[in-house]
Amino acid sequence: MNWDIVEGKWSQFKGKAKEQWGELTNDDLDVVAGKKDQLAGKIQERYGKTKDEAEREVNKWSDSL
């Protein structure tokens, strides 16, 4: 899915992101506000992943929407 759509409808996709990455808090998702790079950064921070791993996960997740 085009990330611009995800960003524009972030409030609808926050729940799906929470399902995918349960360690992210609602506050984390509010701060992200649909920004792809910030979502990857929060995943890095919470899960101890590399930047590339987190970006791959975000891309895979958005493709599945």
CHARMM internal coordinates of N, CA and C (Angstrom, degrees):
IC EDIT
DIST 1 N 1 CA 1.4448
DIST 1 CA 1 C 1.5220
ANGL 1 N 1 CA 1 C 108.41
DIST 1 C 2 N 1.2894
ANGL 1 CA 1 C 2 N 115.35
DIHE 1 N 1 CA 1 C 2 N 143.85
DIST 2 N 2 CA 1.4536
ANGL 1 C 2 N 2 CA 121.22
DIHE 1 CA 1 C 2 N 2 CA 177.94
DIST 2 CA 2 C 1.5265
ANGL 2 N 2 CA 2 C 108.84
DIHE 1 C 2 N 2 CA 2 C -62.70
DIST 2 C 3 N 1.3168
ANGL 2 CA 2 C 3 N 116.69
DIHE 2 N 2 CA 2 C 3 N 129.59
DIST 3 N 3 CA 1.4629
ANGL 2 C 3 N 3 CA 120.33
DIHE 2 CA 2 C 3 N 3 CA -175.56
DIST 3 CA 3 C 1.5224
ANGL 3 N 3 CA 3 C 111.51
DIHE 2 C 3 N 3 CA 3 C -64.83
DIST 3 C 4 N 1.3223
ANGL 3 CA 3 C 4 N 118.55
DIHE 3 N 3 CA 3 C 4 N -27.50
DIST 4 N 4 CA 1.4641
ANGL 3 C 4 N 4 CA 120.40
DIHE 3 CA 3 C 4 N 4 CA 177.62
DIST 4 CA 4 C 1.5266
ANGL 4 N 4 CA 4 C 110.91
DIHE 3 C 4 N 4 CA 4 C -60.05
DIST 4 C 5 N 1.3263
ANGL 4 CA 4 C 5 N 116.71
DIHE 4 N 4 CA 4 C 5 N -35.19
DIST 5 N 5 CA 1.4675
ANGL 4 C 5 N 5 CA 121.20
DIHE 4 CA 4 C 5 N 5 CA 177.09
DIST 5 CA 5 C 1.5221
ANGL 5 N 5 CA 5 C 109.82
DIHE 4 C 5 N 5 CA 5 C -67.75
DIST 5 C 6 N 1.3289
ANGL 5 CA 5 C 6 N 116.25
DIHE 5 N 5 CA 5 C 6 N -44.77
DIST 6 N 6 CA 1.4665
ANGL 5 C 6 N 6 CA 120.26
DIHE 5 CA 5 C 6 N 6 CA 178.67
DIST 6 CA 6 C 1.5238
ANGL 6 N 6 CA 6 C 109.78
DIHE 5 C 6 N 6 CA 6 C -59.73
DIST 6 C 7 N 1.3102
ANGL 6 CA 6 C 7 N 116.44
DIHE 6 N 6 CA 6 C 7 N -46.34
DIST 7 N 7 CA 1.4670
ANGL 6 C 7 N 7 CA 120.44
DIHE 6 CA 6 C 7 N 7 CA -178.90
DIST 7 CA 7 C 1.5292
ANGL 7 N 7 CA 7 C 110.90
DIHE 6 C 7 N 7 CA 7 C -62.76
DIST 7 C 8 N 1.3266
ANGL 7 CA 7 C 8 N 116.92
DIHE 7 N 7 CA 7 C 8 N -41.21
DIST 8 N 8 CA 1.4490
ANGL 7 C 8 N 8 CA 121.04
DIHE 7 CA 7 C 8 N 8 CA -178.40
DIST 8 CA 8 C 1.5162
ANGL 8 N 8 CA 8 C 113.69
DIHE 7 C 8 N 8 CA 8 C -68.84
DIST 8 C 9 N 1.3276
ANGL 8 CA 8 C 9 N 115.92
DIHE 8 N 8 CA 8 C 9 N -27.92
DIST 9 N 9 CA 1.4684
ANGL 8 C 9 N 9 CA 120.94
DIHE 8 CA 8 C 9 N 9 CA -178.38
DIST 9 CA 9 C 1.5256
ANGL 9 N 9 CA 9 C 110.72
DIHE 8 C 9 N 9 CA 9 C -115.86
DIST 9 C 10 N 1.3210
ANGL 9 CA 9 C 10 N 116.57
DIHE 9 N 9 CA 9 C 10 N 35.06
DIST 10 N 10 CA 1.4597
ANGL 9 C 10 N 10 CA 121.50
DIHE 9 CA 9 C 10 N 10 CA -173.63
DIST 10 CA 10 C 1.5210
ANGL 10 N 10 CA 10 C 112.65
DIHE 9 C 10 N 10 CA 10 C -55.25
DIST 10 C 11 N 1.3242
ANGL 10 CA 10 C 11 N 116.97
DIHE 10 N 10 CA 10 C 11 N -39.52
DIST 11 N 11 CA 1.4680
ANGL 10 C 11 N 11 CA 118.44
DIHE 10 CA 10 C 11 N 11 CA -178.03
DIST 11 CA 11 C 1.5257
ANGL 11 N 11 CA 11 C 110.89
DIHE 10 C 11 N 11 CA 11 C -61.01
DIST 11 C 12 N 1.3188
ANGL 11 CA 11 C 12 N 118.00
DIHE 11 N 11 CA 11 C 12 N -29.64
DIST 12 N 12 CA 1.4603
ANGL 11 C 12 N 12 CA 121.44
DIHE 11 CA 11 C 12 N 12 CA 177.62
DIST 12 CA 12 C 1.5305
ANGL 12 N 12 CA 12 C 111.75
DIHE 11 C 12 N 12 CA 12 C -77.85
DIST 12 C 13 N 1.3241
ANGL 12 CA 12 C 13 N 116.66
DIHE 12 N 12 CA 12 C 13 N -30.13
DIST 13 N 13 CA 1.4634
ANGL 12 C 13 N 13 CA 120.59
DIHE 12 CA 12 C 13 N 13 CA -175.97
DIST 13 CA 13 C 1.5243
ANGL 13 N 13 CA 13 C 113.56
DIHE 12 C 13 N 13 CA 13 C -92.52
DIST 13 C 14 N 1.3312
ANGL 13 CA 13 C 14 N 117.76
DIHE 13 N 13 CA 13 C 14 N -10.83
DIST 14 N 14 CA 1.4677
ANGL 13 C 14 N 14 CA 120.31
DIHE 13 CA 13 C 14 N 14 CA -179.08
DIST 14 CA 14 C 1.5268
ANGL 14 N 14 CA 14 C 111.46
DIHE 13 C 14 N 14 CA 14 C -57.70
DIST 14 C 15 N 1.3196
ANGL 14 CA 14 C 15 N 116.99
DIHE 14 N 14 CA 14 C 15 N -41.18
DIST 15 N 15 CA 1.4627
ANGL 14 C 15 N 15 CA 120.28
DIHE 14 CA 14 C 15 N 15 CA 179.84
DIST 15 CA 15 C 1.5116
ANGL 15 N 15 CA 15 C 112.10
DIHE 14 C 15 N 15 CA 15 C -62.30
DIST 15 C 16 N 1.3152
ANGL 15 CA 15 C 16 N 116.27
DIHE 15 N 15 CA 15 C 16 N -40.98
DIST 16 N 16 CA 1.4674
ANGL 15 C 16 N 16 CA 120.53
DIHE 15 CA 15 C 16 N 16 CA 178.41
DIST 16 CA 16 C 1.5252
ANGL 16 N 16 CA 16 C 110.62
DIHE 15 C 16 N 16 CA 16 C -66.47
DIST 16 C 17 N 1.3188
ANGL 16 CA 16 C 17 N 116.66
DIHE 16 N 16 CA 16 C 17 N -37.71
DIST 17 N 17 CA 1.4650
ANGL 16 C 17 N 17 CA 120.13
DIHE 16 CA 16 C 17 N 17 CA 177.02
DIST 17 CA 17 C 1.5259
ANGL 17 N 17 CA 17 C 109.83
DIHE 16 C 17 N 17 CA 17 C -65.25
DIST 17 C 18 N 1.3255
ANGL 17 CA 17 C 18 N 116.65
DIHE 17 N 17 CA 17 C 18 N -40.22
DIST 18 N 18 CA 1.4725
ANGL 17 C 18 N 18 CA 121.47
DIHE 17 CA 17 C 18 N 18 CA 179.40
DIST 18 CA 18 C 1.5319
ANGL 18 N 18 CA 18 C 110.27
DIHE 17 C 18 N 18 CA 18 C -63.67
DIST 18 C 19 N 1.3409
ANGL 18 CA 18 C 19 N 116.92
DIHE 18 N 18 CA 18 C 19 N -38.43
DIST 19 N 19 CA 1.4705
ANGL 18 C 19 N 19 CA 120.80
DIHE 18 CA 18 C 19 N 19 CA 176.47
DIST 19 CA 19 C 1.5247
ANGL 19 N 19 CA 19 C 110.85
DIHE 18 C 19 N 19 CA 19 C -63.42
DIST 19 C 20 N 1.3192
ANGL 19 CA 19 C 20 N 116.38
DIHE 19 N 19 CA 19 C 20 N -41.20
DIST 20 N 20 CA 1.4635
ANGL 19 C 20 N 20 CA 121.62
DIHE 19 CA 19 C 20 N 20 CA -177.69
DIST 20 CA 20 C 1.5250
ANGL 20 N 20 CA 20 C 111.63
DIHE 19 C 20 N 20 CA 20 C -71.54
DIST 20 C 21 N 1.3252
ANGL 20 CA 20 C 21 N 116.58
DIHE 20 N 20 CA 20 C 21 N -43.79
DIST 21 N 21 CA 1.4547
ANGL 20 C 21 N 21 CA 122.15
DIHE 20 CA 20 C 21 N 21 CA -176.25
DIST 21 CA 21 C 1.5165
ANGL 21 N 21 CA 21 C 108.78
DIHE 20 C 21 N 21 CA 21 C -124.44
DIST 21 C 22 N 1.3050
ANGL 21 CA 21 C 22 N 116.92
DIHE 21 N 21 CA 21 C 22 N 80.98
DIST 22 N 22 CA 1.4561
ANGL 21 C 22 N 22 CA 123.01
DIHE 21 CA 21 C 22 N 22 CA -174.25
DIST 22 CA 22 C 1.5146
ANGL 22 N 22 CA 22 C 115.35
DIHE 21 C 22 N 22 CA 22 C -63.30
DIST 22 C 23 N 1.3203
ANGL 22 CA 22 C 23 N 117.69
DIHE 22 N 22 CA 22 C 23 N -19.98
DIST 23 N 23 CA 1.4629
ANGL 22 C 23 N 23 CA 119.84
DIHE 22 CA 22 C 23 N 23 CA 179.91
DIST 23 CA 23 C 1.5286
ANGL 23 N 23 CA 23 C 112.51
DIHE 22 C 23 N 23 CA 23 C -79.48
DIST 23 C 24 N 1.3254
ANGL 23 CA 23 C 24 N 116.97
DIHE 23 N 23 CA 23 C 24 N -10.81
DIST 24 N 24 CA 1.4606
ANGL 23 C 24 N 24 CA 119.47
DIHE 23 CA 23 C 24 N 24 CA 176.55
DIST 24 CA 24 C 1.5273
ANGL 24 N 24 CA 24 C 108.42
DIHE 23 C 24 N 24 CA 24 C -78.30
DIST 24 C 25 N 1.2978
ANGL 24 CA 24 C 25 N 116.20
DIHE 24 N 24 CA 24 C 25 N 134.53
DIST 25 N 25 CA 1.4617
ANGL 24 C 25 N 25 CA 120.53
DIHE 24 CA 24 C 25 N 25 CA -179.55
DIST 25 CA 25 C 1.5297
ANGL 25 N 25 CA 25 C 109.69
DIHE 24 C 25 N 25 CA 25 C -86.30
DIST 25 C 26 N 1.3130
ANGL 25 CA 25 C 26 N 115.00
DIHE 25 N 25 CA 25 C 26 N 166.10
DIST 26 N 26 CA 1.4635
ANGL 25 C 26 N 26 CA 119.07
DIHE 25 CA 25 C 26 N 26 CA 174.77
DIST 26 CA 26 C 1.5189
ANGL 26 N 26 CA 26 C 110.62
DIHE 25 C 26 N 26 CA 26 C -60.94
DIST 26 C 27 N 1.3256
ANGL 26 CA 26 C 27 N 116.68
DIHE 26 N 26 CA 26 C 27 N -36.40
DIST 27 N 27 CA 1.4666
ANGL 26 C 27 N 27 CA 119.95
DIHE 26 CA 26 C 27 N 27 CA 176.86
DIST 27 CA 27 C 1.5271
ANGL 27 N 27 CA 27 C 110.98
DIHE 26 C 27 N 27 CA 27 C -63.04
DIST 27 C 28 N 1.3412
ANGL 27 CA 27 C 28 N 116.50
DIHE 27 N 27 CA 27 C 28 N -41.59
DIST 28 N 28 CA 1.4684
ANGL 27 C 28 N 28 CA 120.02
DIHE 27 CA 27 C 28 N 28 CA 176.60
DIST 28 CA 28 C 1.5255
ANGL 28 N 28 CA 28 C 110.05
DIHE 27 C 28 N 28 CA 28 C -56.87
DIST 28 C 29 N 1.3244
ANGL 28 CA 28 C 29 N 115.62
DIHE 28 N 28 CA 28 C 29 N -47.35
DIST 29 N 29 CA 1.4570
ANGL 28 C 29 N 29 CA 120.32
DIHE 28 CA 28 C 29 N 29 CA -176.54
DIST 29 CA 29 C 1.5200
ANGL 29 N 29 CA 29 C 111.70
DIHE 28 C 29 N 29 CA 29 C -68.97
DIST 29 C 30 N 1.3225
ANGL 29 CA 29 C 30 N 117.43
DIHE 29 N 29 CA 29 C 30 N -31.42
DIST 30 N 30 CA 1.4636
ANGL 29 C 30 N 30 CA 120.54
DIHE 29 CA 29 C 30 N 30 CA 175.20
DIST 30 CA 30 C 1.5250
ANGL 30 N 30 CA 30 C 110.76
DIHE 29 C 30 N 30 CA 30 C -67.29
DIST 30 C 31 N 1.3261
ANGL 30 CA 30 C 31 N 116.55
DIHE 30 N 30 CA 30 C 31 N -41.03
DIST 31 N 31 CA 1.4633
ANGL 30 C 31 N 31 CA 121.03
DIHE 30 CA 30 C 31 N 31 CA 179.08
DIST 31 CA 31 C 1.5275
ANGL 31 N 31 CA 31 C 110.43
DIHE 30 C 31 N 31 CA 31 C -65.47
DIST 31 C 32 N 1.3336
ANGL 31 CA 31 C 32 N 116.57
DIHE 31 N 31 CA 31 C 32 N -40.77
DIST 32 N 32 CA 1.4616
ANGL 31 C 32 N 32 CA 121.62
DIHE 31 CA 31 C 32 N 32 CA -179.80
DIST 32 CA 32 C 1.5247
ANGL 32 N 32 CA 32 C 110.25
DIHE 31 C 32 N 32 CA 32 C -59.50
DIST 32 C 33 N 1.3236
ANGL 32 CA 32 C 33 N 116.27
DIHE 32 N 32 CA 32 C 33 N -43.35
DIST 33 N 33 CA 1.4732
ANGL 32 C 33 N 33 CA 122.93
DIHE 32 CA 32 C 33 N 33 CA 176.81
DIST 33 CA 33 C 1.5273
ANGL 33 N 33 CA 33 C 113.21
DIHE 32 C 33 N 33 CA 33 C 48.97
DIST 33 C 34 N 1.3298
ANGL 33 CA 33 C 34 N 116.39
DIHE 33 N 33 CA 33 C 34 N 35.77
DIST 34 N 34 CA 1.4602
ANGL 33 C 34 N 34 CA 120.18
DIHE 33 CA 33 C 34 N 34 CA 176.34
DIST 34 CA 34 C 1.5090
ANGL 34 N 34 CA 34 C 115.45
DIHE 33 C 34 N 34 CA 34 C 86.36
DIST 34 C 35 N 1.3116
ANGL 34 CA 34 C 35 N 118.40
DIHE 34 N 34 CA 34 C 35 N 1.41
DIST 35 N 35 CA 1.4637
ANGL 34 C 35 N 35 CA 121.70
DIHE 34 CA 34 C 35 N 35 CA 179.96
DIST 35 CA 35 C 1.5325
ANGL 35 N 35 CA 35 C 109.19
DIHE 34 C 35 N 35 CA 35 C -80.50
DIST 35 C 36 N 1.3049
ANGL 35 CA 35 C 36 N 115.25
DIHE 35 N 35 CA 35 C 36 N 117.90
DIST 36 N 36 CA 1.4653
ANGL 35 C 36 N 36 CA 122.00
DIHE 35 CA 35 C 36 N 36 CA -174.62
DIST 36 CA 36 C 1.5248
ANGL 36 N 36 CA 36 C 112.49
DIHE 35 C 36 N 36 CA 36 C -58.08
DIST 36 C 37 N 1.3237
ANGL 36 CA 36 C 37 N 117.05
DIHE 36 N 36 CA 36 C 37 N -46.76
DIST 37 N 37 CA 1.4610
ANGL 36 C 37 N 37 CA 120.13
DIHE 36 CA 36 C 37 N 37 CA -177.86
DIST 37 CA 37 C 1.5204
ANGL 37 N 37 CA 37 C 111.56
DIHE 36 C 37 N 37 CA 37 C -66.50
DIST 37 C 38 N 1.3361
ANGL 37 CA 37 C 38 N 117.22
DIHE 37 N 37 CA 37 C 38 N -34.52
DIST 38 N 38 CA 1.4565
ANGL 37 C 38 N 38 CA 119.89
DIHE 37 CA 37 C 38 N 38 CA 178.49
DIST 38 CA 38 C 1.5227
ANGL 38 N 38 CA 38 C 111.29
DIHE 37 C 38 N 38 CA 38 C -71.13
DIST 38 C 39 N 1.3299
ANGL 38 CA 38 C 39 N 117.21
DIHE 38 N 38 CA 38 C 39 N -35.79
DIST 39 N 39 CA 1.4590
ANGL 38 C 39 N 39 CA 120.51
DIHE 38 CA 38 C 39 N 39 CA 176.31
DIST 39 CA 39 C 1.5267
ANGL 39 N 39 CA 39 C 109.88
DIHE 38 C 39 N 39 CA 39 C -63.04
DIST 39 C 40 N 1.3131
ANGL 39 CA 39 C 40 N 116.71
DIHE 39 N 39 CA 39 C 40 N -45.68
DIST 40 N 40 CA 1.4630
ANGL 39 C 40 N 40 CA 120.40
DIHE 39 CA 39 C 40 N 40 CA 178.13
DIST 40 CA 40 C 1.5296
ANGL 40 N 40 CA 40 C 110.40
DIHE 39 C 40 N 40 CA 40 C -60.79
DIST 40 C 41 N 1.3228
ANGL 40 CA 40 C 41 N 117.17
DIHE 40 N 40 CA 40 C 41 N -39.65
DIST 41 N 41 CA 1.4665
ANGL 40 C 41 N 41 CA 120.83
DIHE 40 CA 40 C 41 N 41 CA 178.49
DIST 41 CA 41 C 1.5182
ANGL 41 N 41 CA 41 C 112.58
DIHE 40 C 41 N 41 CA 41 C -63.56
DIST 41 C 42 N 1.3280
ANGL 41 CA 41 C 42 N 116.56
DIHE 41 N 41 CA 41 C 42 N -41.17
DIST 42 N 42 CA 1.4724
ANGL 41 C 42 N 42 CA 120.06
DIHE 41 CA 41 C 42 N 42 CA 178.40
DIST 42 CA 42 C 1.5262
ANGL 42 N 42 CA 42 C 110.84
DIHE 41 C 42 N 42 CA 42 C -66.52
DIST 42 C 43 N 1.3272
ANGL 42 CA 42 C 43 N 116.96
DIHE 42 N 42 CA 42 C 43 N -37.03
DIST 43 N 43 CA 1.4702
ANGL 42 C 43 N 43 CA 120.78
DIHE 42 CA 42 C 43 N 43 CA 177.57
DIST 43 CA 43 C 1.5249
ANGL 43 N 43 CA 43 C 109.59
DIHE 42 C 43 N 43 CA 43 C -65.76
DIST 43 C 44 N 1.3180
ANGL 43 CA 43 C 44 N 116.70
DIHE 43 N 43 CA 43 C 44 N -42.29
DIST 44 N 44 CA 1.4704
ANGL 43 C 44 N 44 CA 121.49
DIHE 43 CA 43 C 44 N 44 CA 175.43
DIST 44 CA 44 C 1.5174
ANGL 44 N 44 CA 44 C 110.33
DIHE 43 C 44 N 44 CA 44 C -56.02
DIST 44 C 45 N 1.3115
ANGL 44 CA 44 C 45 N 115.37
DIHE 44 N 44 CA 44 C 45 N -49.17
DIST 45 N 45 CA 1.4537
ANGL 44 C 45 N 45 CA 122.01
DIHE 44 CA 44 C 45 N 45 CA -175.98
DIST 45 CA 45 C 1.5233
ANGL 45 N 45 CA 45 C 112.03
DIHE 44 C 45 N 45 CA 45 C -64.14
DIST 45 C 46 N 1.3118
ANGL 45 CA 45 C 46 N 117.60
DIHE 45 N 45 CA 45 C 46 N -47.69
DIST 46 N 46 CA 1.4684
ANGL 45 C 46 N 46 CA 121.46
DIHE 45 CA 45 C 46 N 46 CA -174.97
DIST 46 CA 46 C 1.5293
ANGL 46 N 46 CA 46 C 113.22
DIHE 45 C 46 N 46 CA 46 C -76.71
DIST 46 C 47 N 1.3309
ANGL 46 CA 46 C 47 N 116.91
DIHE 46 N 46 CA 46 C 47 N -33.71
DIST 47 N 47 CA 1.4630
ANGL 46 C 47 N 47 CA 120.34
DIHE 46 CA 46 C 47 N 47 CA -173.64
DIST 47 CA 47 C 1.5279
ANGL 47 N 47 CA 47 C 113.95
DIHE 46 C 47 N 47 CA 47 C -107.86
DIST 47 C 48 N 1.3182
ANGL 47 CA 47 C 48 N 117.94
DIHE 47 N 47 CA 47 C 48 N -3.25
DIST 48 N 48 CA 1.4614
ANGL 47 C 48 N 48 CA 121.13
DIHE 47 CA 47 C 48 N 48 CA 178.45
DIST 48 CA 48 C 1.5150
ANGL 48 N 48 CA 48 C 113.32
DIHE 47 C 48 N 48 CA 48 C 66.82
DIST 48 C 49 N 1.3185
ANGL 48 CA 48 C 49 N 116.85
DIHE 48 N 48 CA 48 C 49 N 33.79
DIST 49 N 49 CA 1.4610
ANGL 48 C 49 N 49 CA 121.33
DIHE 48 CA 48 C 49 N 49 CA -179.61
DIST 49 CA 49 C 1.5249
ANGL 49 N 49 CA 49 C 109.75
DIHE 48 C 49 N 49 CA 49 C -94.08
DIST 49 C 50 N 1.3262
ANGL 49 CA 49 C 50 N 114.70
DIHE 49 N 49 CA 49 C 50 N 162.38
DIST 50 N 50 CA 1.4556
ANGL 49 C 50 N 50 CA 119.03
DIHE 49 CA 49 C 50 N 50 CA 174.40
DIST 50 CA 50 C 1.5276
ANGL 50 N 50 CA 50 C 108.60
DIHE 49 C 50 N 50 CA 50 C -75.56
DIST 50 C 51 N 1.3098
ANGL 50 CA 50 C 51 N 115.66
DIHE 50 N 50 CA 50 C 51 N 164.91
DIST 51 N 51 CA 1.4614
ANGL 50 C 51 N 51 CA 120.56
DIHE 50 CA 50 C 51 N 51 CA 178.94
DIST 51 CA 51 C 1.5225
ANGL 51 N 51 CA 51 C 110.49
DIHE 50 C 51 N 51 CA 51 C -59.35
DIST 51 C 52 N 1.3315
ANGL 51 CA 51 C 52 N 116.88
DIHE 51 N 51 CA 51 C 52 N -43.65
DIST 52 N 52 CA 1.4638
ANGL 51 C 52 N 52 CA 120.84
DIHE 51 CA 51 C 52 N 52 CA -179.29
DIST 52 CA 52 C 1.5298
ANGL 52 N 52 CA 52 C 111.51
DIHE 51 C 52 N 52 CA 52 C -64.20
DIST 52 C 53 N 1.3333
ANGL 52 CA 52 C 53 N 117.28
DIHE 52 N 52 CA 52 C 53 N -41.91
DIST 53 N 53 CA 1.4673
ANGL 52 C 53 N 53 CA 120.65
DIHE 52 CA 52 C 53 N 53 CA 178.41
DIST 53 CA 53 C 1.5227
ANGL 53 N 53 CA 53 C 110.71
DIHE 52 C 53 N 53 CA 53 C -61.52
DIST 53 C 54 N 1.3129
ANGL 53 CA 53 C 54 N 116.34
DIHE 53 N 53 CA 53 C 54 N -46.10
DIST 54 N 54 CA 1.4640
ANGL 53 C 54 N 54 CA 120.85
DIHE 53 CA 53 C 54 N 54 CA -178.62
DIST 54 CA 54 C 1.5250
ANGL 54 N 54 CA 54 C 110.69
DIHE 53 C 54 N 54 CA 54 C -64.10
DIST 54 C 55 N 1.3037
ANGL 54 CA 54 C 55 N 117.63
DIHE 54 N 54 CA 54 C 55 N -42.46
DIST 55 N 55 CA 1.4662
ANGL 54 C 55 N 55 CA 121.04
DIHE 54 CA 54 C 55 N 55 CA 179.11
DIST 55 CA 55 C 1.5251
ANGL 55 N 55 CA 55 C 111.11
DIHE 54 C 55 N 55 CA 55 C -64.61
DIST 55 C 56 N 1.3366
ANGL 55 CA 55 C 56 N 117.41
DIHE 55 N 55 CA 55 C 56 N -40.09
DIST 56 N 56 CA 1.4748
ANGL 55 C 56 N 56 CA 120.64
DIHE 55 CA 55 C 56 N 56 CA 176.75
DIST 56 CA 56 C 1.5245
ANGL 56 N 56 CA 56 C 110.71
DIHE 55 C 56 N 56 CA 56 C -61.81
DIST 56 C 57 N 1.3366
ANGL 56 CA 56 C 57 N 117.00
DIHE 56 N 56 CA 56 C 57 N -42.74
DIST 57 N 57 CA 1.4655
ANGL 56 C 57 N 57 CA 120.72
DIHE 56 CA 56 C 57 N 57 CA 178.91
DIST 57 CA 57 C 1.5218
ANGL 57 N 57 CA 57 C 111.17
DIHE 56 C 57 N 57 CA 57 C -61.93
DIST 57 C 58 N 1.3199
ANGL 57 CA 57 C 58 N 116.93
DIHE 57 N 57 CA 57 C 58 N -43.98
DIST 58 N 58 CA 1.4619
ANGL 57 C 58 N 58 CA 121.04
DIHE 57 CA 57 C 58 N 58 CA -179.90
DIST 58 CA 58 C 1.5277
ANGL 58 N 58 CA 58 C 109.95
DIHE 57 C 58 N 58 CA 58 C -63.44
DIST 58 C 59 N 1.3264
ANGL 58 CA 58 C 59 N 116.98
DIHE 58 N 58 CA 58 C 59 N -43.45
DIST 59 N 59 CA 1.4654
ANGL 58 C 59 N 59 CA 120.28
DIHE 58 CA 58 C 59 N 59 CA 179.00
DIST 59 CA 59 C 1.5179
ANGL 59 N 59 CA 59 C 111.55
DIHE 58 C 59 N 59 CA 59 C -63.72
DIST 59 C 60 N 1.3169
ANGL 59 CA 59 C 60 N 116.59
DIHE 59 N 59 CA 59 C 60 N -43.54
DIST 60 N 60 CA 1.4635
ANGL 59 C 60 N 60 CA 120.84
DIHE 59 CA 59 C 60 N 60 CA 179.38
DIST 60 CA 60 C 1.5361
ANGL 60 N 60 CA 60 C 109.87
DIHE 59 C 60 N 60 CA 60 C -63.03
DIST 60 C 61 N 1.3132
ANGL 60 CA 60 C 61 N 116.69
DIHE 60 N 60 CA 60 C 61 N -42.72
DIST 61 N 61 CA 1.4593
ANGL 60 C 61 N 61 CA 122.02
DIHE 60 CA 60 C 61 N 61 CA 179.94
DIST 61 CA 61 C 1.5264
ANGL 61 N 61 CA 61 C 110.24
DIHE 60 C 61 N 61 CA 61 C -62.42
DIST 61 C 62 N 1.3171
ANGL 61 CA 61 C 62 N 117.09
DIHE 61 N 61 CA 61 C 62 N -47.19
DIST 62 N 62 CA 1.4764
ANGL 61 C 62 N 62 CA 119.54
DIHE 61 CA 61 C 62 N 62 CA -176.97
DIST 62 CA 62 C 1.5184
ANGL 62 N 62 CA 62 C 110.81
DIHE 61 C 62 N 62 CA 62 C -67.77
DIST 62 C 63 N 1.3318
ANGL 62 CA 62 C 63 N 117.70
DIHE 62 N 62 CA 62 C 63 N -31.60
DIST 63 N 63 CA 1.4706
ANGL 62 C 63 N 63 CA 120.45
DIHE 62 CA 62 C 63 N 63 CA 176.88
DIST 63 CA 63 C 1.5191
ANGL 63 N 63 CA 63 C 111.79
DIHE 62 C 63 N 63 CA 63 C -67.81
DIST 63 C 64 N 1.3268
ANGL 63 CA 63 C 64 N 116.55
DIHE 63 N 63 CA 63 C 64 N -25.99
DIST 64 N 64 CA 1.4702
ANGL 63 C 64 N 64 CA 120.53
DIHE 63 CA 63 C 64 N 64 CA -178.04
DIST 64 CA 64 C 1.5294
ANGL 64 N 64 CA 64 C 113.07
DIHE 63 C 64 N 64 CA 64 C -84.99
DIST 64 C 65 N 1.3105
ANGL 64 CA 64 C 65 N 116.92
DIHE 64 N 64 CA 64 C 65 N -7.49
DIST 65 N 65 CA 1.4736
ANGL 64 C 65 N 65 CA 120.20
DIHE 64 CA 64 C 65 N 65 CA -178.53
DIST 65 CA 65 C 1.5112
ANGL 65 N 65 CA 65 C 111.50
DIHE 64 C 65 N 65 CA 65 C -77.41
END
COOR INIT
IC SEED 1 N 1 CA 1 C
IC BUILD
